Every structure is written in C-alpha cells, then in structure tokens.
Amino acid sequence: MKFEKLIRLSPYIFVAGGIVDLVKQLLWLLPFWLRYRDQLFTDSDYDYYAAKFTLDFADRLLDVFLYPIAWIGTAIIITLLLSIYDERTRGLEAAAK
C-alpha cells in the first residue's frame, strides 16, 4: 500500500493533536480564570454580564475536556480499525497458504 506508513502513523498524529488542542483550550480558559476568578459565584451573578460570563466560562471549561477527548477517541477508533484490518489480512494470508 502506498500510504500505509502514514495510515499507521495517524493514531499518533491524533494523540499529538489532542495534546496540542488541550494546551490551546487551557490557554483560552486562562483569561477567564485570571480576570474573573473572584467574581464567578458572587451576589452579582444575577447581573446579565456576570451570568453571561459564567456561561462562557462553563463553555470554555467543557471545551477543555471535550475536544481533546474527541482527538483521543479518533485515535482509538483508528487503532481498532487497523487491528481489525491486520487480523483479517493475517486470516486471508493463512487461508491462502
């Protein structure tokens, strides 16, 4: 196969992408945390901007977990597909002998 090395390398590429995405998501969360960490759950939460900030912060916090997990999940699926392919190929080669 022409692109077999790249295909076999792809799970590692997705794991690296997940690590890079985790760092990116943490950096996007940092301004929220540094500027408003004392204002998250105060009495002013009922103000429009404080409530919007709380929702934006929660959204960023979920992104920190969801996007890297999606990258890692993709790497797991690719690894499983490659192992299924290898098993079927070995079975066909053994049947041909």
Residue pairs with C-beta under 8 A, 6 or more apart in sequence:
1 7
7 82
8 82
10 75
10 78
11 75
11 76
11 78
11 79
11 82
12 75
14 71
14 72
14 74
14 75
14 78
15 71
15 72
15 75
17 71
18 67
18 68
18 69
18 70
18 71
18 72
18 75
19 68
21 67
21 68
21 71
22 64
22 67
22 68
25 60
25 63
25 64
25 67
25 68
26 64
28 60
28 63
29 57
29 60
29 61
29 63
29 64
32 53
32 56
32 57
32 60
33 57
36 53
36 57
39 50
39 53
40 53
40 54
40 57
41 54
42 50
44 50
45 51
45 54
